[in-house]
Amino acid sequence: MLPSLNRRKFLTLAGLPVVYAARLPAGITLLGLDDADPLPGKHPGLTVLNDRPVNAETPPHLLNDSVTPAALMFVRNNGLVPRGLPETPTTWPDDWTLRITGEAVPEPVTFTLAELRRRFPTHTYQITLECGGNGRKEFSPPAKGNQWGNGAVGCPRWTGVRLRDVLEAAKYDPRKAVYIGYYGKDTHLSGDPDKVPISRGVPISKALEDESLIAWALNDEPLPLLNGYPLRLVFGGYPASCSGKWLSEIAVRDRVHDGEKMEGQSYRVPCEPVAPGTAVDDEDMCIILEMPVKSLITSPRTGAVIEQGVPLSVGGHAWCGSSEVARMDYSIDFGSTWSRCRLQSPANRFAWQRFTAEVTFPQAGYYEVWARATDADGRAQPMVLPGWNPRGYLNNACHRIAVKVV
Protein backbone atom coordinates (compact mmCIF):
# COMPACT_ATOMS: atom_id res chain seq x y z
CA MET A 1 0.00 0.00 0.00
CA LEU A 2 1.30 3.44 -0.97
CA PRO A 3 -0.78 5.94 1.04
CA SER A 4 0.93 8.98 -0.47
CA LEU A 5 -0.28 8.20 -3.98
CA ASN A 6 -3.59 9.30 -5.45
CA ARG A 7 -5.38 6.12 -6.53
CA ARG A 8 -6.07 7.35 -10.04
CA LYS A 9 -2.31 7.67 -10.61
CA PHE A 10 -1.32 4.45 -8.89
CA LEU A 11 -1.01 2.31 -12.01
CA THR A 12 0.14 5.04 -14.38
CA LEU A 13 3.53 5.40 -12.74
CA ALA A 14 6.31 3.96 -14.90
CA GLY A 15 3.79 2.00 -16.97
CA LEU A 16 3.44 -0.71 -14.35
CA PRO A 17 2.19 -4.05 -15.68
CA VAL A 18 -0.73 -5.78 -14.00
CA VAL A 19 0.89 -8.93 -12.70
CA TYR A 20 -1.41 -12.00 -12.94
CA ALA A 21 -3.88 -9.99 -15.04
CA ALA A 22 -5.03 -13.17 -16.78
CA ARG A 23 -6.17 -14.58 -13.45
CA LEU A 24 -8.42 -11.65 -12.49
CA PRO A 25 -11.96 -13.00 -11.93
CA ALA A 26 -14.66 -11.71 -14.24
CA GLY A 27 -16.51 -8.68 -12.92
CA ILE A 28 -13.72 -7.52 -10.59
CA THR A 29 -12.44 -3.96 -11.19
CA LEU A 30 -8.82 -3.14 -10.38
CA LEU A 31 -8.60 -0.91 -7.33
CA GLY A 32 -5.88 1.20 -8.92
CA LEU A 33 -7.97 2.16 -11.94
CA ASP A 34 -10.43 4.52 -10.30
CA ASP A 35 -11.05 7.23 -12.87
CA ALA A 36 -11.61 10.06 -10.42
CA ASP A 37 -10.52 11.37 -7.07
CA PRO A 38 -13.29 10.47 -4.56
CA LEU A 39 -13.33 14.04 -3.25
CA PRO A 40 -12.60 16.54 -6.03
CA GLY A 41 -12.54 20.09 -4.73
CA LYS A 42 -12.56 19.07 -1.08
CA HIS A 43 -10.13 19.57 1.80
CA PRO A 44 -7.91 16.51 2.39
CA GLY A 45 -8.90 16.55 6.07
CA LEU A 46 -12.45 15.37 5.40
CA THR A 47 -13.25 11.87 6.66
CA VAL A 48 -14.52 9.61 3.88
CA LEU A 49 -17.21 7.22 5.11
CA ASN A 50 -17.99 5.77 1.71
CA ASP A 51 -16.84 6.36 -1.85
CA ARG A 52 -19.72 4.68 -3.72
CA PRO A 53 -21.70 6.84 -3.28
CA VAL A 54 -19.42 9.53 -1.88
CA ASN A 55 -20.12 10.37 1.75
CA ALA A 56 -17.64 12.45 3.74
CA GLU A 57 -17.82 14.53 6.90
CA THR A 58 -15.76 17.43 8.20
CA PRO A 59 -13.99 17.06 11.57
CA PRO A 60 -15.44 19.64 13.99
CA HIS A 61 -12.16 21.53 14.41
CA LEU A 62 -12.21 22.31 10.67
CA LEU A 63 -15.65 23.91 10.93
CA ASN A 64 -14.55 26.93 12.94
CA ASP A 65 -15.24 29.47 10.15
CA SER A 66 -18.39 31.52 10.56
CA VAL A 67 -19.10 30.89 6.88
CA THR A 68 -18.24 27.34 5.84
CA PRO A 69 -15.75 27.25 2.91
CA ALA A 70 -16.79 25.15 -0.08
CA ALA A 71 -13.86 22.79 0.41
CA LEU A 72 -15.08 22.01 3.94
CA MET A 73 -18.75 21.43 3.12
CA PHE A 74 -19.69 17.85 3.93
CA VAL A 75 -20.85 15.44 1.20
CA ARG A 76 -23.89 13.17 1.45
CA ASN A 77 -24.77 11.53 -1.84
CA ASN A 78 -27.15 8.66 -2.58
CA GLY A 79 -26.24 8.01 -6.20
CA LEU A 80 -23.33 8.56 -8.55
CA VAL A 81 -22.33 12.06 -9.64
CA PRO A 82 -23.56 12.82 -13.19
CA ARG A 83 -20.92 12.25 -15.85
CA GLY A 84 -19.54 15.02 -18.01
CA LEU A 85 -19.44 17.74 -15.35
CA PRO A 86 -16.20 19.51 -14.41
CA GLU A 87 -14.47 18.45 -11.19
CA THR A 88 -13.69 22.08 -10.43
CA PRO A 89 -16.50 24.23 -11.86
CA THR A 90 -15.63 27.80 -12.82
CA THR A 91 -18.79 28.82 -14.66
CA TRP A 92 -22.40 27.72 -15.18
CA PRO A 93 -23.89 25.78 -18.11
CA ASP A 94 -26.54 28.19 -19.37
CA ASP A 95 -28.38 25.39 -21.17
CA TRP A 96 -28.94 23.25 -18.05
CA THR A 97 -32.72 22.82 -17.78
CA LEU A 98 -35.19 22.62 -14.91
CA ARG A 99 -38.71 21.31 -15.52
CA ILE A 100 -41.66 22.19 -13.29
CA THR A 101 -44.24 19.41 -13.43
CA GLY A 102 -46.81 17.69 -11.22
CA GLU A 103 -50.53 17.44 -10.57
CA ALA A 104 -50.70 21.03 -9.30
CA VAL A 105 -49.14 22.53 -12.47
CA PRO A 106 -51.44 23.11 -15.51
CA GLU A 107 -48.74 21.96 -17.92
CA PRO A 108 -44.99 21.32 -17.64
CA VAL A 109 -42.77 24.39 -17.86
CA THR A 110 -39.03 24.35 -18.58
CA PHE A 111 -36.49 26.98 -17.60
CA THR A 112 -32.84 27.05 -18.55
CA LEU A 113 -30.31 28.01 -15.92
CA ALA A 114 -29.64 31.17 -17.91
CA GLU A 115 -33.35 32.03 -17.77
CA LEU A 116 -33.49 31.45 -14.03
CA ARG A 117 -30.57 33.81 -13.48
CA ARG A 118 -31.94 36.46 -15.83
CA ARG A 119 -35.67 36.34 -15.19
CA PHE A 120 -36.01 36.14 -11.40
CA PRO A 121 -34.66 38.25 -8.51
CA THR A 122 -31.51 36.77 -7.01
CA HIS A 123 -31.19 36.18 -3.27
CA THR A 124 -28.31 35.16 -1.01
CA TYR A 125 -28.75 33.59 2.42
CA GLN A 126 -26.38 31.88 4.80
CA ILE A 127 -28.17 28.61 5.51
CA THR A 128 -27.21 25.66 7.70
CA LEU A 129 -27.56 22.23 6.09
CA GLU A 130 -27.24 19.13 8.24
CA CYS A 131 -27.62 15.46 7.36
CA GLY A 132 -30.52 13.86 9.22
CA GLY A 133 -28.15 11.08 10.32
CA ASN A 134 -25.46 13.39 11.72
CA GLY A 135 -24.25 11.82 14.98
CA ARG A 136 -25.58 8.36 14.08
CA LYS A 137 -22.53 6.49 15.33
CA GLU A 138 -23.38 7.38 18.93
CA PHE A 139 -26.61 5.34 18.97
CA SER A 140 -26.66 2.05 20.87
CA PRO A 141 -27.60 -0.47 19.68
CA PRO A 142 -26.11 0.69 16.36
CA ALA A 143 -28.48 2.13 13.78
CA LYS A 144 -28.35 1.28 10.09
CA GLY A 145 -26.54 3.66 7.74
CA ASN A 146 -23.31 5.61 7.41
CA GLN A 147 -21.80 6.00 10.86
CA TRP A 148 -21.59 9.78 10.90
CA GLY A 149 -19.75 11.55 13.70
CA ASN A 150 -20.71 15.21 14.21
CA GLY A 151 -19.33 16.74 11.01
CA ALA A 152 -22.19 16.31 8.52
CA VAL A 153 -23.14 19.97 8.81
CA GLY A 154 -22.11 23.28 7.28
CA CYS A 155 -23.33 26.84 6.89
CA PRO A 156 -22.12 28.56 3.70
CA ARG A 157 -23.78 31.36 1.73
CA TRP A 158 -26.16 30.13 -0.97
CA THR A 159 -27.21 32.22 -3.96
CA GLY A 160 -30.13 31.55 -6.26
CA VAL A 161 -33.79 32.35 -6.82
CA ARG A 162 -36.72 31.76 -4.55
CA LEU A 163 -38.52 28.52 -5.32
CA ARG A 164 -41.76 30.38 -4.71
CA ASP A 165 -41.09 32.78 -7.59
CA VAL A 166 -40.42 29.92 -10.01
CA LEU A 167 -43.54 27.99 -8.95
CA GLU A 168 -45.65 31.10 -9.42
CA ALA A 169 -44.17 31.61 -12.89
CA ALA A 170 -45.16 28.02 -13.68
CA LYS A 171 -48.73 28.94 -12.59
CA TYR A 172 -48.95 26.25 -9.94
CA ASP A 173 -52.36 25.85 -8.32
CA PRO A 174 -52.15 26.65 -4.58
CA ARG A 175 -55.49 24.94 -4.03
CA LYS A 176 -54.05 21.62 -5.17
CA ALA A 177 -50.45 21.91 -4.05
CA VAL A 178 -49.54 19.76 -1.03
CA TYR A 179 -45.87 18.89 -1.48
CA ILE A 180 -43.00 19.40 -3.89
CA GLY A 181 -40.70 16.57 -4.94
CA TYR A 182 -37.38 16.84 -6.75
CA TYR A 183 -35.49 14.79 -9.31
CA GLY A 184 -31.80 15.12 -10.12
CA LYS A 185 -29.41 13.82 -12.74
CA ASP A 186 -27.40 11.61 -10.41
CA THR A 187 -27.31 7.92 -11.36
CA HIS A 188 -28.45 4.93 -9.34
CA LEU A 189 -25.59 2.84 -7.96
CA SER A 190 -26.70 -0.06 -10.14
CA GLY A 191 -26.20 2.05 -13.26
CA ASP A 192 -29.82 1.39 -14.26
CA PRO A 193 -31.11 4.66 -15.81
CA ASP A 194 -34.67 3.73 -14.87
CA LYS A 195 -33.88 3.64 -11.15
CA VAL A 196 -33.93 6.85 -9.12
CA PRO A 197 -31.33 7.08 -6.33
CA ILE A 198 -33.29 9.65 -4.31
CA SER A 199 -36.36 11.85 -4.84
CA ARG A 200 -37.48 13.61 -1.69
CA GLY A 201 -39.28 16.86 -1.03
CA VAL A 202 -41.00 19.20 1.43
CA PRO A 203 -44.52 20.41 2.21
CA ILE A 204 -45.67 23.28 0.03
CA SER A 205 -45.62 25.63 3.03
CA LYS A 206 -41.87 25.02 3.38
CA ALA A 207 -41.33 25.41 -0.36
CA LEU A 208 -42.89 28.87 -0.26
CA GLU A 209 -40.68 30.33 2.48
CA ASP A 210 -38.43 33.26 1.58
CA GLU A 211 -35.24 31.29 2.29
CA SER A 212 -36.20 28.25 0.17
CA LEU A 213 -33.91 28.54 -2.83
CA ILE A 214 -33.07 27.06 -6.18
CA ALA A 215 -29.36 27.71 -5.84
CA TRP A 216 -26.43 27.79 -8.26
CA ALA A 217 -23.71 29.35 -6.12
CA LEU A 218 -22.00 28.63 -2.81
CA ASN A 219 -20.00 31.50 -1.31
CA ASP A 220 -20.36 33.44 -4.58
CA GLU A 221 -18.79 30.65 -6.68
CA PRO A 222 -20.34 27.81 -8.70
CA LEU A 223 -21.53 24.97 -6.49
CA PRO A 224 -18.90 22.28 -5.85
CA LEU A 225 -19.44 19.24 -8.04
CA LEU A 226 -20.06 16.96 -5.06
CA ASN A 227 -22.58 19.40 -3.59
CA GLY A 228 -24.86 19.49 -6.62
CA TYR A 229 -23.30 21.58 -9.40
CA PRO A 230 -24.75 23.30 -11.31
CA LEU A 231 -28.18 23.56 -9.64
CA ARG A 232 -29.76 22.39 -6.40
CA LEU A 233 -32.44 23.07 -3.82
CA VAL A 234 -31.64 24.54 -0.40
CA PHE A 235 -34.10 24.23 2.50
CA GLY A 236 -32.87 25.45 5.88
CA GLY A 237 -34.08 23.72 9.05
CA TYR A 238 -35.00 20.43 7.34
CA PRO A 239 -32.79 17.36 6.77
CA ALA A 240 -30.27 18.07 4.00
CA SER A 241 -31.73 15.17 2.01
CA CYS A 242 -34.66 17.46 1.17
CA SER A 243 -32.28 19.81 -0.68
CA GLY A 244 -31.92 17.90 -3.94
CA LYS A 245 -28.70 18.15 -5.97
CA TRP A 246 -28.02 18.21 -9.75
CA LEU A 247 -31.57 19.47 -9.95
CA SER A 248 -33.47 18.78 -13.17
CA GLU A 249 -37.14 18.57 -12.19
CA ILE A 250 -39.51 19.78 -9.48
CA ALA A 251 -42.94 18.17 -9.23
CA VAL A 252 -45.68 20.11 -7.47
CA ARG A 253 -47.75 17.29 -6.01
CA ASP A 254 -51.38 17.11 -4.88
CA ARG A 255 -50.32 14.61 -2.19
CA VAL A 256 -47.33 13.87 0.01
CA HIS A 257 -44.50 13.14 -2.39
CA ASP A 258 -43.91 9.40 -2.81
CA GLY A 259 -40.48 9.44 -4.47
CA GLU A 260 -37.48 7.27 -3.57
CA LYS A 261 -36.53 7.56 0.13
CA MET A 262 -39.78 9.26 1.04
CA GLU A 263 -41.55 6.09 2.15
CA GLY A 264 -40.68 3.05 4.25
CA GLN A 265 -38.20 4.00 6.99
CA SER A 266 -35.97 6.41 5.10
CA TYR A 267 -35.71 9.79 6.83
CA ARG A 268 -38.43 8.77 9.27
CA VAL A 269 -38.54 8.22 13.01
CA PRO A 270 -41.07 6.36 15.17
CA CYS A 271 -44.22 8.43 15.63
CA GLU A 272 -44.14 7.41 19.30
CA PRO A 273 -41.02 6.71 21.44
CA VAL A 274 -39.73 3.13 21.39
CA ALA A 275 -37.23 1.16 23.46
CA PRO A 276 -33.71 0.85 21.97
CA GLY A 277 -33.51 -2.01 19.51
CA THR A 278 -37.26 -2.15 18.85
CA ALA A 279 -38.41 -3.13 15.36
CA VAL A 280 -40.89 -0.53 14.12
CA ASP A 281 -43.42 -1.12 11.33
CA ASP A 282 -43.35 1.28 8.39
CA GLU A 283 -46.83 2.57 9.15
CA ASP A 284 -45.64 3.65 12.60
CA MET A 285 -42.83 5.83 11.21
CA CYS A 286 -43.29 9.57 10.59
CA ILE A 287 -41.44 11.82 8.11
CA ILE A 288 -38.73 14.03 9.61
CA LEU A 289 -39.53 17.68 9.05
CA GLU A 290 -37.92 20.19 11.41
CA MET A 291 -34.40 19.46 12.66
CA PRO A 292 -33.72 19.78 16.43
CA VAL A 293 -31.65 22.38 18.27
CA LYS A 294 -27.96 21.53 18.22
CA SER A 295 -24.44 22.89 18.75
CA LEU A 296 -20.85 22.02 17.90
CA ILE A 297 -17.61 22.97 19.63
CA THR A 298 -15.15 23.81 16.86
CA SER A 299 -12.30 25.30 18.92
CA PRO A 300 -10.22 23.91 20.45
CA ARG A 301 -9.89 20.45 18.99
CA THR A 302 -10.76 17.66 21.37
CA GLY A 303 -7.69 16.53 23.29
CA ALA A 304 -6.42 20.05 23.98
CA VAL A 305 -3.68 20.35 26.63
CA ILE A 306 -3.44 23.62 28.59
CA GLU A 307 -1.53 24.91 31.58
CA GLN A 308 -3.27 25.24 34.91
CA GLY A 309 -4.38 28.81 35.57
CA VAL A 310 -4.60 29.68 31.86
CA PRO A 311 -8.21 30.28 30.65
CA LEU A 312 -9.30 28.19 27.69
CA SER A 313 -11.03 30.01 24.81
CA VAL A 314 -13.89 27.84 23.56
CA GLY A 315 -15.90 28.56 20.42
CA GLY A 316 -18.39 26.93 18.13
CA HIS A 317 -21.77 27.19 16.42
CA ALA A 318 -25.38 26.54 17.40
CA TRP A 319 -28.47 26.17 15.21
CA CYS A 320 -32.05 24.91 15.19
CA GLY A 321 -34.81 24.01 12.77
CA SER A 322 -37.34 26.82 12.90
CA SER A 323 -36.21 29.68 15.12
CA GLU A 324 -33.15 31.22 16.72
CA VAL A 325 -30.99 29.73 19.42
CA ALA A 326 -31.79 31.86 22.46
CA ARG A 327 -29.19 30.61 24.94
CA MET A 328 -25.87 28.79 24.92
CA ASP A 329 -24.22 27.19 27.96
CA TYR A 330 -21.17 25.10 28.75
CA SER A 331 -20.33 22.68 31.56
CA ILE A 332 -17.01 21.28 32.82
CA ASP A 333 -18.51 18.98 35.48
CA PHE A 334 -20.46 16.56 33.26
CA GLY A 335 -23.62 18.65 33.25
CA SER A 336 -23.98 19.19 37.01
CA THR A 337 -23.69 22.96 36.60
CA TRP A 338 -23.78 25.24 33.58
CA SER A 339 -22.27 28.61 32.69
CA ARG A 340 -23.46 31.03 30.03
CA CYS A 341 -21.66 31.51 26.70
CA ARG A 342 -21.66 34.65 24.58
CA LEU A 343 -23.99 34.07 21.65
CA GLN A 344 -24.16 36.03 18.41
CA SER A 345 -27.31 36.65 16.41
CA PRO A 346 -27.66 34.72 13.14
CA ALA A 347 -26.81 36.37 9.82
CA ASN A 348 -30.37 35.53 8.76
CA ARG A 349 -32.99 32.91 9.49
CA PHE A 350 -31.55 29.34 9.30
CA ALA A 351 -27.94 30.51 9.70
CA TRP A 352 -26.00 29.05 12.60
CA GLN A 353 -24.91 31.30 15.48
CA ARG A 354 -21.39 31.71 16.81
CA PHE A 355 -20.81 31.15 20.53
CA THR A 356 -17.68 31.79 22.62
CA ALA A 357 -16.61 31.42 26.25
CA GLU A 358 -13.53 31.69 28.44
CA VAL A 359 -13.33 28.56 30.55
CA THR A 360 -11.28 28.18 33.73
CA PHE A 361 -10.53 24.91 35.53
CA PRO A 362 -10.11 24.56 39.32
CA GLN A 363 -7.14 22.18 39.27
CA ALA A 364 -4.97 19.97 37.08
CA GLY A 365 -6.59 16.89 35.60
CA TYR A 366 -8.88 15.53 32.90
CA TYR A 367 -12.01 17.49 31.97
CA GLU A 368 -14.72 17.48 29.37
CA VAL A 369 -16.30 20.66 28.05
CA TRP A 370 -19.95 20.11 27.17
CA ALA A 371 -22.00 22.51 25.04
CA ARG A 372 -25.77 22.92 25.29
CA ALA A 373 -28.01 25.08 23.10
CA THR A 374 -31.57 26.16 23.93
CA ASP A 375 -33.88 27.52 21.24
CA ALA A 376 -36.38 30.38 21.48
CA ASP A 377 -39.15 27.91 22.35
CA GLY A 378 -37.23 26.64 25.38
CA ARG A 379 -36.15 23.34 23.83
CA ALA A 380 -32.63 22.39 24.97
CA GLN A 381 -30.19 19.74 23.83
CA PRO A 382 -30.30 16.59 25.95
CA MET A 383 -27.13 15.69 27.85
CA VAL A 384 -27.36 12.08 26.65
CA LEU A 385 -28.65 10.48 23.47
CA PRO A 386 -32.23 11.39 22.58
CA GLY A 387 -34.85 8.80 21.65
CA TRP A 388 -33.39 5.79 19.87
CA ASN A 389 -34.73 5.13 16.38
CA PRO A 390 -33.99 2.36 13.83
CA ARG A 391 -32.13 4.62 11.37
CA GLY A 392 -30.22 6.74 13.88
CA TYR A 393 -31.64 10.14 12.97
CA LEU A 394 -31.80 13.43 14.92
CA ASN A 395 -29.05 12.88 17.47
CA ASN A 396 -28.74 16.28 19.12
CA ALA A 397 -27.05 15.28 22.38
CA CYS A 398 -24.61 17.82 23.82
CA HIS A 399 -21.31 17.96 21.96
CA ARG A 400 -18.25 17.26 24.13
CA ILE A 401 -14.52 17.74 23.88
CA ALA A 402 -11.75 16.41 26.12
CA VAL A 403 -9.30 18.78 27.82
CA LYS A 404 -6.18 17.97 29.85
CA VAL A 405 -5.02 20.59 32.37
CA VAL A 406 -1.39 20.18 33.49
C-alpha positions in Angstrom: 0.0 0.0 0.0 1.3 3.4 -1.0 -0.8 5.9 1.0 0.9 9.0 -0.5 -0.3 8.2 -4.0 -3.6 9.3 -5.4 -5.4 6.1 -6.5 -6.1 7.4 -10.0 -2.3 7.7 -10.6 -1.3 4.4 -8.9 -1.0 2.3 -12.0 0.1 5.0 -14.4 3.5 5.4 -12.7 6.3 4.0 -14.9 3.8 2.0 -17.0 3.4 -0.7 -14.3 2.2 -4.0 -15.7 -0.7 -5.8 -14.0 0.9 -8.9 -12.7 -1.4 -12.0 -12.9 -3.9 -10.0 -15.0 -5.0 -13.2 -16.8 -6.2 -14.6 -13.4 -8.4 -11.6 -12.5 -12.0 -13.0 -11.9 -14.7 -11.7 -14.2 -16.5 -8.7 -12.9 -13.7 -7.5 -10.6 -12.4 -4.0 -11.2 -8.8 -3.1 -10.4 -8.6 -0.9 -7.3 -5.9 1.2 -8.9 -8.0 2.2 -11.9 -10.4 4.5 -10.3 -11.0 7.2 -12.9 -11.6 10.1 -10.4 -10.5 11.4 -7.1 -13.3 10.5 -4.6 -13.3 14.0 -3.2 -12.6 16.5 -6.0 -12.5 20.1 -4.7 -12.6 19.1 -1.1 -10.1 19.6 1.8 -7.9 16.5 2.4 -8.9 16.6 6.1 -12.5 15.4 5.4 -13.3 11.9 6.7 -14.5 9.6 3.9 -17.2 7.2 5.1 -18.0 5.8 1.7 -16.8 6.4 -1.8 -19.7 4.7 -3.7 -21.7 6.8 -3.3 -19.4 9.5 -1.9 -20.1 10.4 1.7 -17.6 12.5 3.7 -17.8 14.5 6.9 -15.8 17.4 8.2 -14.0 17.1 11.6 -15.4 19.6 14.0 -12.2 21.5 14.4 -12.2 22.3 10.7 -15.6 23.9 10.9 -14.5 26.9 12.9 -15.2 29.5 10.2 -18.4 31.5 10.6 -19.1 30.9 6.9 -18.2 27.3 5.8 -15.7 27.3 2.9 -16.8 25.2 -0.1 -13.9 22.8 0.4 -15.1 22.0 3.9 -18.8 21.4 3.1 -19.7 17.8 3.9 -20.8 15.4 1.2 -23.9 13.2 1.5 -24.8 11.5 -1.8 -27.1 8.7 -2.6 -26.2 8.0 -6.2 -23.3 8.6 -8.6 -22.3 12.1 -9.6 -23.6 12.8 -13.2 -20.9 12.3 -15.9 -19.5 15.0 -18.0 -19.4 17.7 -15.4 -16.2 19.5 -14.4 -14.5 18.4 -11.2 -13.7 22.1 -10.4 -16.5 24.2 -11.9 -15.6 27.8 -12.8 -18.8 28.8 -14.7 -22.4 27.7 -15.2 -23.9 25.8 -18.1 -26.5 28.2 -19.4 -28.4 25.4 -21.2 -28.9 23.2 -18.0 -32.7 22.8 -17.8 -35.2 22.6 -14.9 -38.7 21.3 -15.5 -41.7 22.2 -13.3 -44.2 19.4 -13.4 -46.8 17.7 -11.2 -50.5 17.4 -10.6 -50.7 21.0 -9.3 -49.1 22.5 -12.5 -51.4 23.1 -15.5 -48.7 22.0 -17.9 -45.0 21.3 -17.6 -42.8 24.4 -17.9 -39.0 24.4 -18.6 -36.5 27.0 -17.6 -32.8 27.0 -18.6 -30.3 28.0 -15.9 -29.6 31.2 -17.9 -33.3 32.0 -17.8 -33.5 31.4 -14.0 -30.6 33.8 -13.5 -31.9 36.5 -15.8 -35.7 36.3 -15.2 -36.0 36.1 -11.4 -34.7 38.2 -8.5 -31.5 36.8 -7.0 -31.2 36.2 -3.3 -28.3 35.2 -1.0 -28.7 33.6 2.4 -26.4 31.9 4.8 -28.2 28.6 5.5 -27.2 25.7 7.7 -27.6 22.2 6.1 -27.2 19.1 8.2 -27.6 15.5 7.4 -30.5 13.9 9.2 -28.2 11.1 10.3 -25.5 13.4 11.7 -24.2 11.8 15.0 -25.6 8.4 14.1 -22.5 6.5 15.3 -23.4 7.4 18.9 -26.6 5.3 19.0 -26.7 2.0 20.9 -27.6 -0.5 19.7 -26.1 0.7 16.4 -28.5 2.1 13.8 -28.3 1.3 10.1 -26.5 3.7 7.7 -23.3 5.6 7.4 -21.8 6.0 10.9 -21.6 9.8 10.9 -19.8 11.6 13.7 -20.7 15.2 14.2 -19.3 16.7 11.0 -22.2 16.3 8.5 -23.1 20.0 8.8 -22.1 23.3 7.3 -23.3 26.8 6.9 -22.1 28.6 3.7 -23.8 31.4 1.7 -26.2 30.1 -1.0 -27.2 32.2 -4.0 -30.1 31.6 -6.3 -33.8 32.3 -6.8 -36.7 31.8 -4.6 -38.5 28.5 -5.3 -41.8 30.4 -4.7 -41.1 32.8 -7.6 -40.4 29.9 -10.0 -43.5 28.0 -9.0 -45.6 31.1 -9.4 -44.2 31.6 -12.9 -45.2 28.0 -13.7 -48.7 28.9 -12.6 -48.9 26.2 -9.9 -52.4 25.8 -8.3 -52.2 26.7 -4.6 -55.5 24.9 -4.0 -54.1 21.6 -5.2 -50.5 21.9 -4.0 -49.5 19.8 -1.0 -45.9 18.9 -1.5 -43.0 19.4 -3.9 -40.7 16.6 -4.9 -37.4 16.8 -6.7 -35.5 14.8 -9.3 -31.8 15.1 -10.1 -29.4 13.8 -12.7 -27.4 11.6 -10.4 -27.3 7.9 -11.4 -28.5 4.9 -9.3 -25.6 2.8 -8.0 -26.7 -0.1 -10.1 -26.2 2.0 -13.3 -29.8 1.4 -14.3 -31.1 4.7 -15.8 -34.7 3.7 -14.9 -33.9 3.6 -11.2 -33.9 6.8 -9.1 -31.3 7.1 -6.3 -33.3 9.7 -4.3 -36.4 11.8 -4.8 -37.5 13.6 -1.7 -39.3 16.9 -1.0 -41.0 19.2 1.4 -44.5 20.4 2.2 -45.7 23.3 0.0 -45.6 25.6 3.0 -41.9 25.0 3.4 -41.3 25.4 -0.4 -42.9 28.9 -0.3 -40.7 30.3 2.5 -38.4 33.3 1.6 -35.2 31.3 2.3 -36.2 28.2 0.2 -33.9 28.5 -2.8 -33.1 27.1 -6.2 -29.4 27.7 -5.8 -26.4 27.8 -8.3 -23.7 29.4 -6.1 -22.0 28.6 -2.8 -20.0 31.5 -1.3 -20.4 33.4 -4.6 -18.8 30.6 -6.7 -20.3 27.8 -8.7 -21.5 25.0 -6.5 -18.9 22.3 -5.8 -19.4 19.2 -8.0 -20.1 17.0 -5.1 -22.6 19.4 -3.6 -24.9 19.5 -6.6 -23.3 21.6 -9.4 -24.8 23.3 -11.3 -28.2 23.6 -9.6 -29.8 22.4 -6.4 -32.4 23.1 -3.8 -31.6 24.5 -0.4 -34.1 24.2 2.5 -32.9 25.4 5.9 -34.1 23.7 9.1 -35.0 20.4 7.3 -32.8 17.4 6.8 -30.3 18.1 4.0 -31.7 15.2 2.0 -34.7 17.5 1.2 -32.3 19.8 -0.7 -31.9 17.9 -3.9 -28.7 18.1 -6.0 -28.0 18.2 -9.7 -31.6 19.5 -9.9 -33.5 18.8 -13.2 -37.1 18.6 -12.2 -39.5 19.8 -9.5 -42.9 18.2 -9.2 -45.7 20.1 -7.5 -47.8 17.3 -6.0 -51.4 17.1 -4.9 -50.3 14.6 -2.2 -47.3 13.9 0.0 -44.5 13.1 -2.4 -43.9 9.4 -2.8 -40.5 9.4 -4.5 -37.5 7.3 -3.6 -36.5 7.6 0.1 -39.8 9.3 1.0 -41.5 6.1 2.2 -40.7 3.0 4.3 -38.2 4.0 7.0 -36.0 6.4 5.1 -35.7 9.8 6.8 -38.4 8.8 9.3 -38.5 8.2 13.0 -41.1 6.4 15.2 -44.2 8.4 15.6 -44.1 7.4 19.3 -41.0 6.7 21.4 -39.7 3.1 21.4 -37.2 1.2 23.5 -33.7 0.8 22.0 -33.5 -2.0 19.5 -37.3 -2.2 18.9 -38.4 -3.1 15.4 -40.9 -0.5 14.1 -43.4 -1.1 11.3 -43.4 1.3 8.4 -46.8 2.6 9.2 -45.6 3.6 12.6 -42.8 5.8 11.2 -43.3 9.6 10.6 -41.4 11.8 8.1 -38.7 14.0 9.6 -39.5 17.7 9.1 -37.9 20.2 11.4 -34.4 19.5 12.7 -33.7 19.8 16.4 -31.7 22.4 18.3 -28.0 21.5 18.2 -24.4 22.9 18.8 -20.8 22.0 17.9 -17.6 23.0 19.6 -15.2 23.8 16.9 -12.3 25.3 18.9 -10.2 23.9 20.4 -9.9 20.5 19.0 -10.8 17.7 21.4 -7.7 16.5 23.3 -6.4 20.0 24.0 -3.7 20.4 26.6 -3.4 23.6 28.6 -1.5 24.9 31.6 -3.3 25.2 34.9 -4.4 28.8 35.6 -4.6 29.7 31.9 -8.2 30.3 30.6 -9.3 28.2 27.7 -11.0 30.0 24.8 -13.9 27.8 23.6 -15.9 28.6 20.4 -18.4 26.9 18.1 -21.8 27.2 16.4 -25.4 26.5 17.4 -28.5 26.2 15.2 -32.1 24.9 15.2 -34.8 24.0 12.8 -37.3 26.8 12.9 -36.2 29.7 15.1 -33.1 31.2 16.7 -31.0 29.7 19.4 -31.8 31.9 22.5 -29.2 30.6 24.9 -25.9 28.8 24.9 -24.2 27.2 28.0 -21.2 25.1 28.8 -20.3 22.7 31.6 -17.0 21.3 32.8 -18.5 19.0 35.5 -20.5 16.6 33.3 -23.6 18.6 33.3 -24.0 19.2 37.0 -23.7 23.0 36.6 -23.8 25.2 33.6 -22.3 28.6 32.7 -23.5 31.0 30.0 -21.7 31.5 26.7 -21.7 34.7 24.6 -24.0 34.1 21.7 -24.2 36.0 18.4 -27.3 36.7 16.4 -27.7 34.7 13.1 -26.8 36.4 9.8 -30.4 35.5 8.8 -33.0 32.9 9.5 -31.5 29.3 9.3 -27.9 30.5 9.7 -26.0 29.1 12.6 -24.9 31.3 15.5 -21.4 31.7 16.8 -20.8 31.2 20.5 -17.7 31.8 22.6 -16.6 31.4 26.2 -13.5 31.7 28.4 -13.3 28.6 30.5 -11.3 28.2 33.7 -10.5 24.9 35.5 -10.1 24.6 39.3 -7.1 22.2 39.3 -5.0 20.0 37.1 -6.6 16.9 35.6 -8.9 15.5 32.9 -12.0 17.5 32.0 -14.7 17.5 29.4 -16.3 20.7 28.1 -19.9 20.1 27.2 -22.0 22.5 25.0 -25.8 22.9 25.3 -28.0 25.1 23.1 -31.6 26.2 23.9 -33.9 27.5 21.2 -36.4 30.4 21.5 -39.1 27.9 22.4 -37.2 26.6 25.4 -36.1 23.3 23.8 -32.6 22.4 25.0 -30.2 19.7 23.8 -30.3 16.6 26.0 -27.1 15.7 27.8 -27.4 12.1 26.6 -28.7 10.5 23.5 -32.2 11.4 22.6 -34.9 8.8 21.6 -33.4 5.8 19.9 -34.7 5.1 16.4 -34.0 2.4 13.8 -32.1 4.6 11.4 -30.2 6.7 13.9 -31.6 10.1 13.0 -31.8 13.4 14.9 -29.0 12.9 17.5 -28.7 16.3 19.1 -27.1 15.3 22.4 -24.6 17.8 23.8 -21.3 18.0 22.0 -18.2 17.3 24.1 -14.5 17.7 23.9 -11.8 16.4 26.1 -9.3 18.8 27.8 -6.2 18.0 29.9 -5.0 20.6 32.4 -1.4 20.2 33.5 
